[in-house]
Amino acid sequence: MSASSYGVISEGVYDSAVYEAIIKQLSPGKPIKPLQCGGKTELMKKFPGHLKTFKYYFSEGPVDMAVVIRDADGKDPEEIEVQMASKIDVGKYPFALGVRFFAVPQAMESWLLADVNALNAVSLRRRGKRVTKSYDAPETLLRPKEDLRRLLTDHGLDYTAELAREIAQEIDLDKLAEACPRFRVFSRLVDC
């Protein structure tokens, strides 16, 4: 059963733009309330309070599912998820499908590098150069954010939250799932 609405807490504006676009692909037409925290440290401090705002998101009541997402920066994503979950009493939140926690192995930008066709479509639409470089296992990159910035700069584009959103909207979820094993986990988590 997938959620009829989502509350999504992430590190920053770029993350928020990407996760919102990807969840919209996974669950078309479902409302999403994104909140940003201003980095990993702030996310770890603020997300319990932010979860409370999702109780009152709709006039009919709370969101169906709250999702807290952060970059793992090379640490074990599952350990980070356990650490996030330990900060709250999940039972005190009235979300029909609960609170879910997720950590991307390095950084969210690894997912944006998973589909060269999405990168190319956005680049050409923005009058950049044709993108031909592809990454077979972008979640294993040590610095995906820097790799993405360099790739975009080399193709005449500036990395912005709106550009990140556009890439995420274009991304083929099957290609993303093939290239990024943790995306498959995220997909099941969000579209239970």
C-alpha positions in Angstrom: 0.0 0.0 0.0 1.6 3.3 -1.0 1.0 6.5 0.9 -1.6 9.0 -0.2 0.7 11.9 1.0 4.3 12.3 2.1 6.3 14.5 4.4 10.0 14.5 3.4 12.8 15.9 5.5 16.2 16.2 3.9 19.5 18.0 4.4 19.1 20.9 2.0 17.4 22.5 -1.0 19.2 20.4 -3.6 18.3 17.1 -1.8 14.7 18.3 -1.3 14.3 19.1 -5.0 15.6 15.7 -6.1 13.8 13.5 -3.5 10.5 15.3 -4.2 10.9 14.7 -8.0 11.8 11.1 -7.5 8.9 10.4 -5.1 6.6 12.1 -7.6 7.8 9.6 -10.2 7.3 6.7 -7.8 3.9 7.9 -6.6 2.4 10.2 -9.2 -0.2 12.7 -8.1 0.4 12.3 -4.4 1.1 15.5 -2.4 4.5 15.9 -0.9 5.5 18.4 1.8 9.3 18.8 1.7 11.3 20.4 4.6 15.1 21.1 4.6 17.4 21.3 7.6 20.6 23.0 6.4 23.0 20.1 6.4 23.5 16.7 8.1 24.3 18.1 11.6 21.2 20.3 11.5 19.0 17.4 10.2 20.0 15.2 13.0 19.1 17.9 15.5 15.9 19.3 13.9 14.1 16.4 12.2 12.2 15.3 15.4 10.6 18.8 15.6 10.0 18.9 11.9 8.1 15.7 12.0 5.6 17.4 14.3 4.7 19.8 11.5 3.6 17.0 9.3 0.8 16.3 11.8 -1.0 19.4 10.6 -0.1 19.5 7.0 -3.5 18.8 5.6 -6.8 20.1 7.0 -8.0 16.5 7.1 -5.0 15.5 9.2 -1.4 14.4 9.0 0.6 13.1 6.0 0.4 9.3 5.5 4.2 8.7 5.6 7.1 10.8 6.9 10.5 10.1 5.3 13.8 11.4 6.8 16.7 11.2 4.3 20.4 12.1 4.6 23.7 11.4 2.9 25.9 8.7 4.6 29.2 10.2 3.2 30.7 6.7 3.1 29.5 5.5 6.4 27.2 2.5 6.7 23.8 3.7 5.6 21.9 1.2 7.7 23.8 2.3 10.9 22.8 5.9 10.1 19.2 4.9 9.7 19.3 3.1 13.1 20.9 6.2 14.6 18.1 8.5 13.2 15.4 6.1 14.3 16.8 6.1 17.8 16.2 9.8 18.2 12.5 9.5 18.3 9.6 7.5 19.6 8.1 6.4 16.3 4.7 5.5 18.0 4.0 9.1 19.0 3.6 10.3 15.4 0.1 9.8 13.9 1.2 8.9 10.3 -0.8 5.9 8.9 2.4 4.4 7.3 4.8 5.7 10.0 8.2 7.4 9.9 10.8 5.9 7.5 14.5 6.6 7.6 16.9 6.4 4.7 20.6 7.1 4.0 22.2 7.3 0.6 25.7 5.6 0.6 27.7 8.7 -0.3 25.5 11.6 -1.5 22.3 12.1 -3.3 24.2 13.3 -6.4 25.3 9.7 -7.1 21.7 9.1 -8.2 21.8 12.0 -10.6 24.8 10.4 -12.3 23.0 7.1 -12.9 21.2 8.0 -16.1 23.3 9.7 -18.8 20.2 10.1 -21.0 18.6 12.3 -18.2 21.8 14.3 -17.9 22.0 14.7 -21.7 18.3 15.8 -22.1 18.6 18.5 -19.4 22.0 19.7 -20.7 20.7 20.0 -24.3 17.5 21.6 -23.2 19.5 24.2 -21.3 21.8 24.7 -24.3 24.7 22.9 -22.8 26.9 20.3 -24.5 25.9 16.7 -25.2 26.7 14.4 -22.2 28.2 11.1 -23.1 30.1 10.1 -19.9 28.2 7.4 -17.9 28.8 5.9 -14.5 28.2 2.2 -14.0 28.1 2.3 -10.2 27.7 5.9 -9.1 26.9 5.0 -5.5 30.5 3.8 -5.2 32.0 7.2 -6.1 33.8 8.8 -3.2 32.7 12.4 -4.1 29.6 12.2 -6.3 28.7 15.9 -5.7 32.1 17.0 -7.0 31.9 14.6 -9.9 28.5 15.9 -10.9 29.6 19.6 -10.6 32.6 18.9 -12.7 30.6 17.0 -15.3 28.0 19.9 -15.5 30.7 22.6 -15.6 32.5 20.7 -18.4 29.2 20.8 -20.3 28.5 24.5 -19.8 26.0 24.2 -16.9 25.9 25.5 -13.3 24.8 23.1 -10.6 21.6 24.5 -9.0 18.7 23.0 -7.1 16.5 23.6 -10.1 18.9 21.8 -12.4 19.1 18.9 -9.9 15.2 18.8 -9.9 15.2 18.7 -13.7 17.6 15.8 -13.9 15.6 13.9 -11.3 12.4 14.5 -13.2 14.1 13.1 -16.4 15.7 10.1 -14.7 14.6 6.7 -15.8 13.9 4.9 -12.5 14.7 1.5 -14.0 18.2 2.7 -14.9 18.5 4.3 -11.5 17.6 1.0 -9.8 20.0 -0.9 -12.0 22.9 1.4 -11.3 22.2 2.2 -7.6 21.3 -0.7 -5.3 20.3 1.6 -2.5 17.7 3.3 -4.7 15.9 -0.1 -4.9 15.7 0.0 -1.1 14.4 3.6 -1.2 11.9 2.7 -3.8 10.5 -0.2 -1.7 10.6 2.0 1.4 8.6 4.8 -0.1 6.3 2.7 -2.3 5.7 0.0 0.3 
